[in-house]
């Protein structure tokens, strides 16, 4: 007598009990809201920027002050994001893997930029490094410029963006636990080998997601940068500050042209974010569909740790 195997049918989620017109009304309200407050303003930015044609649009982006603002924006992000990457990974590792006195206080400090206004953050740097600040006389004596210069812009950007990577990694690393790292260390792996071959592959999608969010905030930061920049055209203006200056001078086409570049960068960031989420979900689904291992010990941990050695 042969045994037959049955394939379990797909579980269907229970439908909501609301009437169809309620669902359609809620969906319609959401779509109208997204169109009025997201799609329409975004389309208006590109439409206004191209109102006088492609030549005027390209000329607004090639203008020396605009090009300087674009370069400074990318330079600030290129410096702030790697530094926040190192800090975020180190802070997440420390908080998720170890127990120590003051752990909750460190977590609160990481969340501080989320609760402090960016303008207040900029004023903090002016108070510390400004001409009348704590270190202002010493900096002036040694001809070191931080406030109203590029270093101040980078410092302010680092302050407002440093929680993003850490906050993405901390819950992820806490949920994964320490089993794989401990297995690698038992097999003789060093701390760096354990991080590179065991920890990093497990957090790579969360890390990429945090970097994307950090980069988006770094390029679009306005409040803190506005306080410490000094609004020196061609020197300390990032793209958001340059857009403000052009708009205040009634150069609407040029202002919207630069703003459209910021919006385009935001759309690219959104596409990357969606791709990362899709790849992460696909990887989780593939892992969940794997057949269970017969051995009680996690063989994948042993194999991965052996590869390290």
C-alpha positions as CSV (number, residue, x, y, z in Angstrom):
1,X,0.0,0.0,0.0
2,X,1.7,3.2,-1.2
3,X,1.5,6.4,0.7
4,X,0.3,9.4,-1.1
5,X,1.6,12.9,-0.4
6,X,-0.8,15.9,-0.5
7,X,0.3,19.4,-1.3
8,X,-1.1,21.9,1.1
9,X,-3.3,24.4,-0.5
10,X,-2.5,28.1,-0.3
11,X,-4.0,29.6,2.7
12,X,-6.4,32.4,1.8
13,X,-6.6,35.4,4.0
14,X,-10.1,36.2,5.3
15,X,-11.7,39.1,3.5
16,X,-12.8,42.2,5.3
17,X,-16.4,42.5,6.3
18,X,-16.8,46.0,5.0
19,X,-19.1,46.6,2.1
20,X,-17.4,47.0,-1.4
21,X,-18.3,50.7,-1.6
22,X,-16.4,51.3,1.7
23,X,-13.3,49.8,0.3
24,X,-13.5,51.6,-3.0
25,X,-14.2,54.9,-1.2
26,X,-11.1,54.5,1.0
27,X,-8.9,53.5,-2.0
28,X,-10.3,56.5,-3.9
29,X,-9.5,58.9,-1.1
30,X,-6.0,57.5,-0.8
31,X,-5.4,57.9,-4.5
32,X,-6.8,61.4,-4.7
33,X,-4.7,62.4,-1.7
34,X,-1.5,61.0,-3.3
35,X,-2.3,62.7,-6.6
36,X,-3.0,66.1,-5.0
37,X,-0.1,66.1,-2.5
38,X,2.6,64.0,-4.2
39,X,2.1,63.5,-7.9
40,X,0.8,66.9,-8.8
41,X,3.5,69.0,-6.9
42,X,6.2,66.7,-8.4
43,X,4.9,67.2,-11.9
44,X,4.6,71.0,-11.3
45,X,8.3,71.1,-10.4
46,X,9.4,69.5,-13.6
47,X,6.9,71.5,-15.7
48,X,7.9,74.8,-14.2
49,X,11.6,74.0,-14.6
50,X,11.1,73.2,-18.3
51,X,8.7,76.1,-19.0
52,X,11.2,77.9,-21.1
53,X,12.6,74.9,-22.9
54,X,15.5,72.5,-22.5
55,X,18.1,75.2,-23.3
56,X,17.0,77.4,-20.4
57,X,16.8,74.3,-18.2
58,X,20.4,73.3,-19.0
59,X,21.7,76.8,-18.7
60,X,20.2,77.1,-15.2
61,X,22.1,73.9,-14.2
62,X,25.4,75.0,-15.9
63,X,25.4,78.4,-14.2
64,X,28.5,78.6,-12.0
65,X,26.7,79.1,-8.7
66,X,24.4,76.2,-9.5
67,X,27.2,74.0,-10.5
68,X,29.1,74.9,-7.3
69,X,26.0,74.1,-5.2
70,X,25.7,70.7,-7.0
71,X,29.3,69.9,-6.3
72,X,29.1,70.9,-2.7
73,X,25.9,68.8,-2.2
74,X,27.6,65.7,-3.5
75,X,30.8,66.4,-1.6
76,X,28.8,66.7,1.6
77,X,27.0,63.5,1.0
78,X,30.2,61.7,0.0
79,X,31.8,62.6,3.3
80,X,28.9,62.4,5.7
81,X,27.5,59.0,4.5
82,X,30.7,56.9,4.9
83,X,31.3,58.4,8.3
84,X,27.8,57.6,9.4
85,X,28.2,54.2,7.9
86,X,31.2,53.5,10.2
87,X,29.4,55.0,13.2
88,X,26.1,53.2,12.5
89,X,27.7,49.8,12.2
90,X,29.8,50.3,15.3
91,X,26.9,51.6,17.3
92,X,24.6,48.8,16.2
93,X,27.1,46.2,16.9
94,X,27.8,47.6,20.4
95,X,24.1,47.9,21.3
96,X,22.9,44.7,19.8
97,X,25.7,42.3,20.8
98,X,26.7,43.5,24.3
99,X,25.2,44.4,27.6
100,X,26.8,47.3,29.5
101,X,25.9,50.1,31.8
102,X,24.6,53.2,30.0
103,X,23.2,51.2,27.0
104,X,19.8,52.9,27.1
105,X,21.5,56.3,27.4
106,X,23.6,55.6,24.3
107,X,20.4,54.5,22.4
108,X,18.7,57.8,23.5
109,X,21.7,59.8,22.2
110,X,21.5,58.1,18.9
111,X,17.8,59.2,18.6
112,X,18.6,62.8,19.6
113,X,18.8,64.2,16.0
114,X,15.3,62.9,15.4
115,X,13.9,65.0,18.3
116,X,16.0,68.1,17.9
117,X,15.2,70.7,15.2
118,X,17.8,70.9,12.5
119,X,17.9,74.7,13.0
120,X,18.8,74.1,16.7
121,X,21.5,71.6,15.6
122,X,23.0,74.3,13.3
123,X,22.9,76.9,16.2
124,X,24.8,74.4,18.4
125,X,27.7,74.3,15.9
126,X,27.6,78.1,15.7
127,X,27.8,78.3,19.5
128,X,30.7,75.9,19.6
129,X,32.8,76.8,16.6
130,X,31.5,80.4,15.7
131,X,33.5,83.6,16.1
132,X,32.0,84.2,19.6
133,X,31.7,80.5,20.4
134,X,33.7,78.3,22.8
135,X,36.5,77.4,20.3
136,X,36.0,80.5,18.1
137,X,39.0,82.5,19.3
138,X,41.4,79.5,19.1
139,X,40.1,78.6,15.6
140,X,40.6,82.2,14.5
141,X,44.1,82.3,15.9
142,X,45.1,79.2,13.9
143,X,43.2,80.4,10.8
144,X,40.8,77.4,10.9
145,X,37.3,78.0,9.5
146,X,34.4,75.7,10.4
147,X,31.3,77.8,10.6
148,X,30.4,79.6,7.3
149,X,32.6,77.1,5.5
150,X,32.5,73.6,4.1
151,X,33.6,71.8,7.3
152,X,30.6,73.3,9.2
153,X,28.2,72.1,6.5
154,X,29.6,68.6,6.7
155,X,29.5,68.5,10.5
156,X,25.9,69.7,10.5
157,X,24.9,67.1,7.9
158,X,26.6,64.4,9.9
159,X,24.7,65.4,13.0
160,X,21.2,65.3,11.4
161,X,21.9,62.0,9.5
162,X,23.8,59.8,11.8
163,X,20.8,57.9,13.4
164,X,19.6,56.5,10.1
165,X,22.0,53.6,9.6
166,X,22.3,52.7,13.3
167,X,18.5,52.7,13.7
168,X,18.1,50.4,10.7
169,X,20.7,47.9,12.0
170,X,20.0,47.8,15.7
171,X,16.7,45.9,15.6
172,X,17.9,43.7,12.8
173,X,21.0,42.6,14.7
174,X,19.1,42.1,17.9
175,X,16.6,39.9,16.1
176,X,19.4,37.7,14.6
177,X,21.1,37.1,17.9
178,X,24.7,36.0,18.5
179,X,24.5,32.3,17.7
180,X,26.3,32.5,14.4
181,X,29.0,34.8,15.7
182,X,29.7,32.6,18.7
183,X,29.9,29.5,16.4
184,X,32.5,31.2,14.2
185,X,34.6,32.3,17.3
186,X,34.5,28.7,18.7
187,X,35.9,27.5,15.4
188,X,38.8,30.0,15.7
189,X,37.6,32.9,13.6
190,X,38.9,36.3,14.5
191,X,36.7,39.3,15.3
192,X,37.2,40.8,11.8
193,X,36.6,37.5,10.1
194,X,33.4,36.9,12.1
195,X,32.1,40.4,11.1
196,X,33.1,40.2,7.4
197,X,32.0,36.6,6.7
198,X,29.1,36.1,9.2
199,X,27.6,39.3,10.4
200,X,27.9,41.5,7.3
201,X,26.1,39.0,4.9
202,X,23.2,38.9,7.4
203,X,22.8,42.7,7.7
204,X,23.7,43.7,4.1
205,X,20.2,44.6,3.0
206,X,19.4,46.6,6.1
207,X,22.8,48.3,5.8
208,X,22.1,49.3,2.1
209,X,18.7,50.5,3.1
210,X,20.1,52.7,5.9
211,X,22.8,54.1,3.5
212,X,20.1,55.1,1.0
213,X,18.0,56.9,3.6
214,X,21.1,58.6,5.0
215,X,22.2,59.8,1.6
216,X,18.8,61.1,0.7
217,X,18.6,63.2,3.9
218,X,22.2,64.4,3.5
219,X,21.5,65.7,0.0
220,X,18.2,67.3,0.9
221,X,19.1,68.8,4.3
222,X,18.2,72.5,4.6
223,X,17.7,73.7,8.2
224,X,21.0,72.9,9.9
225,X,23.0,73.7,6.7
226,X,21.2,77.0,6.3
227,X,22.4,78.1,9.8
228,X,26.1,77.2,9.4
229,X,26.6,77.9,5.7
230,X,26.4,81.7,5.7
231,X,24.7,81.6,2.3
232,X,27.9,82.5,0.4
233,X,27.0,82.1,-3.3
234,X,29.4,79.8,-5.1
235,X,31.1,78.7,-1.9
236,X,28.8,77.5,0.9
237,X,25.4,77.0,-0.8
238,X,24.1,73.5,-1.3
239,X,21.3,72.8,-3.8
240,X,18.4,73.4,-1.3
241,X,20.0,76.7,-0.3
242,X,20.6,77.7,-3.9
243,X,16.9,76.9,-4.7
244,X,15.8,79.2,-1.9
245,X,18.1,82.1,-3.1
246,X,16.9,81.8,-6.7
247,X,13.2,81.7,-5.7
248,X,13.6,84.7,-3.4
249,X,15.2,86.6,-6.4
250,X,12.2,85.7,-8.5
251,X,14.2,83.4,-10.8
252,X,11.5,80.8,-10.8
253,X,12.6,78.8,-13.8
254,X,16.2,78.5,-12.6
255,X,14.9,77.6,-9.1
256,X,12.6,74.9,-10.3
257,X,15.3,73.6,-12.6
258,X,17.7,73.0,-9.7
259,X,14.7,71.7,-7.6
260,X,13.9,69.2,-10.3
261,X,17.4,67.8,-10.1
262,X,16.8,67.3,-6.4
263,X,13.4,65.7,-7.1
264,X,15.1,63.4,-9.7
265,X,17.7,62.4,-7.1
266,X,14.8,61.6,-4.7
267,X,13.1,59.5,-7.3
268,X,16.3,57.5,-7.9
269,X,16.6,57.1,-4.2
270,X,13.1,55.8,-4.0
271,X,13.7,53.4,-6.8
272,X,16.8,52.0,-5.1
273,X,14.9,51.7,-1.8
274,X,12.1,49.8,-3.5
275,X,14.7,47.5,-5.2
276,X,16.4,46.8,-1.9
277,X,13.1,45.9,-0.2
278,X,12.2,43.6,-3.1
279,X,15.5,41.8,-3.0
280,X,15.3,41.4,0.7
281,X,11.8,40.0,0.6
282,X,12.8,37.7,-2.2
283,X,15.8,36.4,-0.2
284,X,13.6,35.9,2.9
285,X,11.1,34.0,0.8
286,X,13.7,31.8,-0.7
287,X,15.1,31.0,2.7
288,X,11.7,30.2,4.1
289,X,11.0,27.7,1.2
290,X,14.2,25.7,1.9
291,X,13.6,22.2,3.3
292,X,14.4,21.7,6.9
293,X,17.8,20.3,7.8
294,X,17.9,16.9,9.3
295,X,20.7,17.7,11.7
296,X,19.7,19.4,15.0
297,X,22.8,21.6,14.9
298,X,22.7,24.5,12.5
299,X,25.0,23.1,9.8
300,X,24.9,26.4,7.8
301,X,26.6,28.1,10.7
302,X,29.4,25.5,10.8
303,X,29.9,25.6,7.1
304,X,30.0,29.3,6.9
305,X,32.4,29.5,9.9
306,X,34.6,26.8,8.3
307,X,34.7,28.9,5.1
308,X,36.0,31.8,7.2
309,X,39.0,29.7,8.3
